[in-house]
Amino acid sequence: MTFFEELNDENTSGVALKNIHLKKNIISFLCSNGSFTIADLCKEVNLSIPKVTTLIGELINDGLVEDLGKVESTGGRKPNLYGMVGNSVFFLGVDIKQNHINIGLTDLQKNLIEIKEGIPYKLSNSQEALTDLIDIIKNFVKNLSIKKEKILGLGVNLSGRINHHTGYSYSFFNFNEEPLAKSLEKELNIKTFLENDSRAMAYGEFNSGLVRDEKNVLFLNLDHGLGMGVMINRQLYYGKSGFAGEFGHIPIFNNNIICQCGKKGCLETEGSGWALVRNFKEKIEAGTSSILVQKVKNPTKVNEIDMDQIIDAANHDDVLAIDLIADLGDKLGRGIALLINIFNPELVIIGGSLAKTGEYIMLPIKSAINKYSLSLVNSDTKIKLSSLGEKSGVIGACLLARSGLLNLD
């Protein structure tokens, strides 16, 4: 039985299970540190030379590790150097948005090999939407140049409440008794991990984006709704029930607007993409002009204007869109100031669709943070736009699948 088969065999126990964990430790060390000798590995994993030699031999047979030849030495017998085979296995990541899907593939060493963005898709809690999702994933895999057998794991991101431990989604595709992760696994025949979209985006940014030496970081996903991923002491924070990061549901406003969660006064009611679209339509109905209205021409189509169109309008100097996004940024800044006062993070990363407006939203956010947060606290906090953009979710999904299977960060 190969290492891949052992990983997915739920009946593995005893010595075989212990060997799986030892191999994971060796792979983790090689992925993090590059190539090393048997003697180096023995010190790091605290095992004997015969045991490490046997495990390395098995990993070579499975195509995961390769012998890189002799090490240059000034005297004595030259030891062999070993390293990971970069194209030995791959991980698939699927980032589900409201109106499209991004999907990509990374290798064992976290390199993004292939990505397809903006695949048309309508997210809804229906069997039809679930079937469409499965078909999109199957088509992507079918068109890859690698064999499906080399895809070791699949990470899937969804908005809403997700229990990543059990694989249950409580917001979408929750009409079957078994966990969504298990249903997808059966359909696709790939080990599947489910994660909240904001947390997956955060994980991608923490591991492959802006984060360098920072240990305490907040990632804010500014989209139709508002989400957050939290890194505390370099670990992704989930909270007791796995639902930490509900940034959008901070009760910050005294209004009568009903939030997506069913309550009133949430930050999301006035500081999200949903709020932006609502406010834009109200202004248009009140007679305010916009380049979007001129493009639409047909008055009945005004109600079909969406968040992405408003963002595009702002980036083409539409005054109404810019003004509404500035107002949105001010309200978001109040919420972020609250987070900074509580967490005192080293870095806050702004991501999601609304981040595409750049300085139009960043300037009012920073101004509100300076106004509402404690100066002693915010002076130690950097505010930056995501460096990965839409790729953060795909990369995060791939890396979470990689970590779930091999315990690799």
C-alpha positions in Angstrom: 0.0 0.0 0.0 1.4 3.4 -1.0 1.6 6.4 1.3 -1.3 8.0 -0.6 -3.5 4.9 0.0 -2.5 4.8 3.6 -3.5 8.4 4.1 -7.0 7.7 2.9 -7.4 4.4 4.7 -9.6 4.9 7.8 -8.7 1.4 9.0 -5.0 2.0 9.3 -3.7 1.5 12.9 -0.8 0.4 15.0 2.7 0.5 13.4 1.3 1.5 10.0 -0.5 4.6 11.5 2.7 5.5 13.4 4.7 5.3 10.2 2.2 7.6 8.4 2.8 10.3 11.1 6.6 9.9 10.9 6.4 10.3 7.1 4.3 13.4 7.5 7.0 14.8 9.8 9.7 14.1 7.3 7.7 15.6 4.4 6.9 18.7 6.5 10.6 19.2 7.3 11.7 18.7 3.7 9.1 21.1 2.4 10.0 23.8 4.9 13.8 23.4 4.8 14.7 22.1 1.4 17.2 19.2 0.9 19.0 17.4 3.8 21.0 14.3 4.5 19.8 11.3 6.5 21.9 12.4 9.5 20.2 15.9 9.4 16.7 14.3 9.3 17.6 12.0 12.2 18.3 15.0 14.4 15.2 16.8 13.3 12.7 14.0 13.7 14.5 12.3 16.5 14.7 8.8 14.9 17.5 6.3 14.3 19.4 6.2 11.0 18.0 2.7 10.0 14.4 3.9 10.6 14.8 7.2 8.7 16.6 5.3 5.8 13.6 2.8 5.6 11.0 5.6 5.6 12.9 7.6 3.0 13.2 4.5 0.8 9.4 4.1 1.0 8.8 7.7 0.1 11.2 7.4 -2.8 9.2 4.4 -4.1 6.0 6.4 -3.8 7.5 9.2 -5.9 7.5 11.9 -3.1 11.2 12.1 -2.3 14.2 11.9 -4.6 17.9 11.2 -4.1 19.8 14.4 -5.2 23.2 12.8 -5.2 26.3 13.1 -3.0 27.1 16.2 -0.8 30.4 18.0 -1.4 32.7 17.0 1.5 36.3 17.8 2.5 36.9 14.3 3.8 35.3 11.0 4.7 32.4 9.3 3.0 30.1 11.7 1.2 26.5 11.4 2.4 23.5 11.5 0.0 21.2 14.5 -0.2 17.4 14.1 -0.3 14.6 16.5 -1.3 10.9 16.6 -2.3 9.8 15.9 -5.8 7.9 19.1 -6.6 5.5 17.6 -9.1 4.7 14.4 -7.2 1.3 15.5 -5.9 -1.0 18.4 -6.3 -3.9 20.1 -4.4 -7.0 21.5 -5.8 -8.7 24.7 -4.5 -12.2 26.0 -5.2 -13.3 29.4 -4.1 -17.0 29.9 -4.5 -18.3 33.5 -4.9 -21.9 34.8 -5.3 -21.7 35.0 -9.1 -18.6 33.1 -10.1 -16.1 30.4 -9.1 -12.3 30.6 -9.0 -10.4 27.3 -9.2 -6.8 26.4 -9.2 -4.0 23.9 -8.5 -0.9 24.0 -6.4 2.0 21.6 -6.1 3.5 20.2 -2.9 5.8 23.2 -2.5 2.9 25.7 -2.6 3.5 26.9 -6.2 0.3 27.9 -8.1 0.5 25.7 -11.2 -2.8 26.6 -12.8 -5.8 28.8 -12.1 -9.1 29.7 -13.8 -10.9 32.7 -12.6 -14.4 34.1 -13.1 -16.2 30.9 -14.1 -19.9 31.9 -14.3 -21.9 30.5 -11.4 -24.9 31.4 -9.3 -24.6 30.5 -5.6 -27.9 29.3 -4.0 -28.9 26.7 -1.5 -30.3 24.3 -4.1 -29.5 20.9 -5.6 -29.1 22.5 -9.0 -26.4 24.8 -7.7 -24.6 21.9 -6.0 -24.7 19.9 -9.3 -23.3 22.8 -11.2 -20.5 23.1 -8.7 -19.6 19.5 -9.1 -19.7 19.7 -12.9 -17.4 22.8 -12.9 -14.8 20.9 -10.7 -15.0 17.8 -12.9 -14.5 19.8 -16.1 -11.5 21.6 -14.6 -9.8 18.3 -13.5 -10.6 16.7 -16.9 -8.7 19.5 -18.7 -5.6 19.3 -16.6 -2.4 18.0 -18.0 -1.7 15.9 -14.9 -3.4 12.6 -13.9 -6.2 12.9 -11.5 -4.5 10.3 -9.2 -1.9 12.9 -8.5 -4.5 15.3 -6.9 -4.2 14.4 -3.2 -6.7 16.8 -1.8 -9.4 19.3 -2.5 -10.2 22.5 -0.6 -13.6 24.1 -1.0 -14.5 27.6 0.3 -18.0 28.7 1.0 -19.5 31.9 2.6 -21.5 31.6 5.8 -21.1 29.3 8.8 -18.8 26.3 8.2 -17.5 23.7 10.6 -14.2 22.7 9.0 -13.7 19.9 11.5 -16.9 18.0 10.5 -17.2 19.3 7.0 -20.7 20.6 7.5 -22.1 23.8 5.9 -24.9 25.5 7.7 -25.6 28.2 5.2 -25.5 26.5 1.8 -26.0 22.9 0.5 -27.3 21.8 3.9 -30.2 19.7 2.7 -28.4 16.4 3.0 -27.8 14.6 6.3 -24.1 13.8 5.6 -21.5 16.5 5.7 -21.1 18.5 2.5 -17.3 17.6 2.4 -18.2 13.9 2.4 -20.8 14.4 -0.3 -18.3 16.2 -2.6 -15.7 13.5 -1.8 -18.0 10.7 -3.0 -18.9 12.6 -6.2 -15.3 13.6 -7.0 -13.3 10.8 -5.5 -10.9 13.3 -4.0 -10.3 13.8 -0.2 -12.2 17.0 0.5 -11.9 19.8 3.1 -14.5 22.5 3.6 -13.7 26.0 4.9 -15.3 29.4 5.3 -14.3 31.6 2.4 -12.9 34.5 4.5 -10.8 32.2 6.6 -9.5 30.4 3.5 -8.6 33.8 1.9 -6.9 34.8 5.1 -4.9 31.5 5.2 -3.7 32.1 1.6 -2.6 35.6 2.5 -1.0 34.5 5.7 1.1 31.8 3.9 1.7 33.2 0.4 0.9 36.9 0.6 1.9 40.0 2.6 2.7 38.3 5.9 6.3 37.9 6.7 7.4 38.0 10.3 4.1 39.2 11.8 2.5 36.9 14.3 -0.9 38.6 14.9 -2.8 39.6 11.8 -6.4 40.3 10.7 -7.6 39.7 7.2 -10.9 41.4 6.2 -12.9 40.1 3.3 -15.0 43.0 2.1 -17.5 41.6 -0.3 -21.3 41.3 -0.5 -21.1 40.4 3.1 -18.2 41.0 5.6 -15.9 38.3 6.9 -12.7 38.0 8.8 -9.8 35.6 9.3 -7.7 35.9 12.4 -4.1 34.8 12.9 -3.0 34.7 16.6 0.6 33.8 17.3 0.9 32.5 13.7 -2.1 30.1 14.1 -5.5 30.5 12.3 -8.0 31.1 15.1 -11.4 29.4 14.9 -13.0 29.9 18.3 -15.0 27.3 20.4 -17.5 26.4 17.7 -15.3 27.2 14.6 -17.3 30.3 13.7 -14.8 33.0 14.8 -14.5 36.1 12.5 -18.1 37.2 12.1 -16.9 40.8 11.6 -20.0 41.8 9.6 -22.4 41.0 12.5 -20.9 43.4 15.1 -24.0 45.4 16.3 -22.6 48.9 15.6 -25.6 50.9 14.2 -28.9 51.9 15.6 -31.0 51.3 12.6 -34.0 49.2 11.5 -32.3 47.5 8.5 -32.6 43.8 8.8 -29.3 42.0 8.2 -28.7 38.8 6.3 -28.5 37.1 9.7 -32.0 38.3 10.7 -30.9 40.9 13.2 -30.8 44.7 13.1 -27.9 47.1 13.4 -25.1 44.9 12.1 -22.1 46.5 10.5 -23.0 44.6 7.4 -26.3 46.5 7.0 -24.4 49.7 6.2 -20.8 48.7 5.5 -21.0 45.9 3.0 -21.5 45.2 -0.7 -25.1 44.5 -0.1 -25.5 48.0 1.5 -23.6 49.6 -1.4 -26.0 48.1 -4.0 -29.0 49.1 -1.9 -27.8 52.7 -1.4 -26.8 53.0 -5.1 -30.3 52.0 -6.3 -31.9 54.4 -3.8 -29.9 57.3 -5.1 -30.7 56.5 -8.7 -34.4 56.3 -7.9 -34.1 59.7 -6.2 -32.7 61.2 -9.4 -28.9 61.1 -8.9 -27.0 60.6 -12.2 -24.4 57.9 -12.9 -22.6 56.5 -15.9 -24.1 53.1 -15.0 -27.6 54.4 -15.7 -26.5 55.8 -19.1 -25.1 52.4 -19.9 -28.1 50.5 -18.9 -30.5 52.8 -20.8 -33.5 50.6 -20.1 -35.0 51.9 -16.8 -36.3 48.4 -15.9 -32.7 47.1 -15.9 -31.6 49.5 -13.1 -32.7 47.0 -10.5 -30.3 44.5 -12.0 -27.2 46.7 -11.3 -24.8 44.7 -9.1 -21.8 45.3 -6.8 -19.2 44.5 -9.4 -20.7 47.0 -11.8 -20.6 49.7 -9.2 -17.0 48.9 -8.3 -16.1 49.2 -12.0 -18.0 52.5 -12.3 -16.0 53.9 -9.3 -12.8 52.8 -11.0 -13.9 54.8 -14.1 -14.5 58.0 -12.1 -18.2 57.7 -11.5 -18.9 60.4 -8.8 -21.9 58.6 -7.3 -20.1 55.3 -7.0 -17.0 57.0 -5.5 -19.1 58.9 -2.9 -21.0 55.8 -1.8 -17.8 53.8 -1.5 -16.2 56.6 0.6 -19.2 56.6 2.9 -18.9 52.8 3.1 -15.2 53.1 3.9 -15.9 55.5 6.8 -18.4 53.0 8.3 -16.0 50.1 7.8 -13.2 52.1 9.4 -15.3 52.4 12.6 -15.7 48.6 12.8 -12.0 48.1 12.0 -11.1 50.6 14.7 -13.0 48.4 17.2 -11.1 45.3 16.1 -7.8 47.2 16.4 -8.6 48.2 19.9 -9.5 44.6 20.9 -6.8 42.6 19.0 -3.9 45.2 18.8 -2.7 43.4 15.6 0.6 44.1 13.8 -1.1 44.0 10.4 -4.7 44.4 9.0 -5.1 43.2 5.4 -8.0 44.5 3.3 -9.2 42.0 0.7 -12.3 41.0 -1.1 -14.2 42.6 -4.1 -14.5 46.0 -2.5 -10.7 46.2 -2.1 -10.5 46.5 -5.9 -11.5 50.2 -5.5 -8.1 50.8 -3.9 -7.6 54.3 -2.4 -11.3 55.1 -2.9 -12.1 52.8 0.0 -8.7 52.7 1.8 -8.4 56.5 2.5 -11.8 56.7 4.3 -11.0 53.5 6.2 -7.7 54.8 7.4 -9.2 58.2 8.3 -11.9 56.5 10.4 -9.4 54.3 12.1 -7.4 57.3 13.2 -10.6 58.9 14.4 -12.1 56.0 16.3 -9.2 53.8 17.6 -6.8 54.5 20.4 -3.7 56.1 19.0 -1.3 54.1 21.2 -2.8 51.0 19.7 -3.2 51.9 16.0 0.3 53.4 15.7 1.6 49.8 15.9 -0.8 48.5 13.2 -0.2 48.6 9.5 -3.2 48.6 7.1 -2.5 47.1 3.7 -4.4 46.0 0.6 -4.2 42.2 -0.2 -1.3 41.3 -2.5 -3.1 38.2 -3.9 -6.5 39.7 -4.7 -8.9 37.0 -6.0 -6.2 34.4 -5.9 -6.1 34.4 -2.1 -9.1 32.2 -1.8 -7.9 29.6 -4.3 -4.4 29.5 -2.8 -5.8 29.3 0.7 -8.1 26.4 -0.3 -5.2 24.5 -1.8 -3.0 25.1 1.2 -5.7 24.1 3.7 -6.2 20.8 1.8 -2.4 20.3 1.9 -2.3 21.1 5.6 -5.3 18.9 6.4 -3.6 15.9 4.8 0.0 16.4 5.6 0.0 18.8 8.6 2.1 21.3 6.5 1.9 25.1 7.0 
